[in-house]
């Protein structure tokens, strides 16, 4: 009977020593304060840069495990003074981290929500279990005589209490409340699980309440604490279970969509599924599929595929098919045009020998581009078509980039879309990105200075205020500026301009040490339904039989 205590004595430290080490974790001094700041800043930078290695570094230096384990110790020993100190220090730590993250987010030029940020905003029951078992491992390592140095770093990485708090500050700083609330839910989940698991380990290694209540016993005191903590854990598990079930449902729908697409596409020997995307909305699923095919799918086939998906997942489906042409035998011109009208975006694959359908499709794109240039050339606008596609309802979609000496009107592009529709006897949608190069603003810099002068900043503000609503900007740098310096300068100008940024693929400025701010329009023009020639109304002045 004495062998077990002897083994336990060899494996774990004395309860008094474990108590002392966990008790010291409640301390809130200058070193703790500084390490908290460093860990928060490193975590936030790693999240904004989408760097897992940097985020792991922040987890390792975070001192938050100290007050959390002290909370678990106070729960086991029923010490009100220790619990009050630990909770106070933890609350101060949380407030400090969130405030630092808010300030750092406001000062940072990078504010986009990266995958590392989004991955920590939707906790589920698995996160609770991970934190619980990690807390068990961390507390056992704290009480162990040999394994603390090898286990504790892994526990710090697994529990990850610092990155969620940094994301809370990021979400508040960028006013993205769902991100902030989801990240705080993850932190609270980790905190609760670690406290409960630490309390359980402290109890198992022999720590007990130091005092008894009058008329009560240690056993009764422990029983009430276990009941309360179990109830808290059950309440917390309800939303986490719902999130887990929702994630499992999403995974099941994606798997069913993938299987249905593969079965339908592989039924034809000349087709194969290239990639697919699934987006779950409220009451409907949006599916995008990229299919490689030698002969384009007709609208009827696409509708059959959509119906098969709806039947498989028992939900409404919005299907968008992008077809990629594979090499095939020479076809007639009529077949090429029919394939084009049935296709999505035309992206011919490279073939070993030139194939005549590619030439026909290229000629069609040149024809559209030539027609557009003749329509808008008088206004000084230059244009290049980037892609031509076809929607399921028969609408031809033309995507183009244009440069103009001034901002253009939507009416001009509507007229161009109508003219193209009459030329090809099909409905036309124009998606044009127009760069107003003639009204661009040039910001010169001197030597390696990072900031423009106050006068230049006033010019930038006046330029941005004069732009119409909905017009974005593009920042073009001269080729002689160092890329790192370009990033800093554009970030500073972007805060002054406060406009949406667009990618226009413009050539670098030929001037030296200059950042060019170009106004950019995004035009969406659409022709009306093309009238049948047999139903067109006679024009005034025309002769009639």
Buried (B, 14 or more C-beta within 10 A) or exposed (E): EEEEEEEEEEBBBEBEEBBEBBBEBBBBEEEBEEBBBBBBBBBBBBBBBBBEEBBBBBBBBBBBBBBBBBBBBBBBBBBEEBBEBBBEBBEBBBEBBBBBBBEBBEEBEBEEBBEBBBEBBBBBBEBBBBBBBBBBBBBBBBBBEEBBEEBBBBBBBBBBBBBBBBBBBBBBBBEBEEBBEBBBBBBBBBBBBBBBBBBBBBBBBBBBBEEEEEEEEEEEBBEEBBEEBEEEBEEBBEBBEEBBEEBEEBEEBBEBBBEBBEEBBEEBEEBBBBEBEBEBEEEEBBBBBBBBBBBBBBBEBBEEBBEBBBEBBEEEBEBBBBBBBBBBEEBEEEBBBBBBBBBBBBBBEEEEEEBEBBEBBEEBBEEBBEBBBEBBEEEEBBBEBEEBBBEBEEBBBBBBBBBBEBBBEEEBBBBBBBBBBEEBEBBBBBBBBBBBBEBBBBBEBEEEEEEBEEEBBEBBEEBBEEBEEEBBBBBBBBEEBEEEBBBEBBBBBBEBBEBEEBEBEBEBBEEEBBBBBBBBBEBEBBBEEBEEEEEEEEEEEEEEE
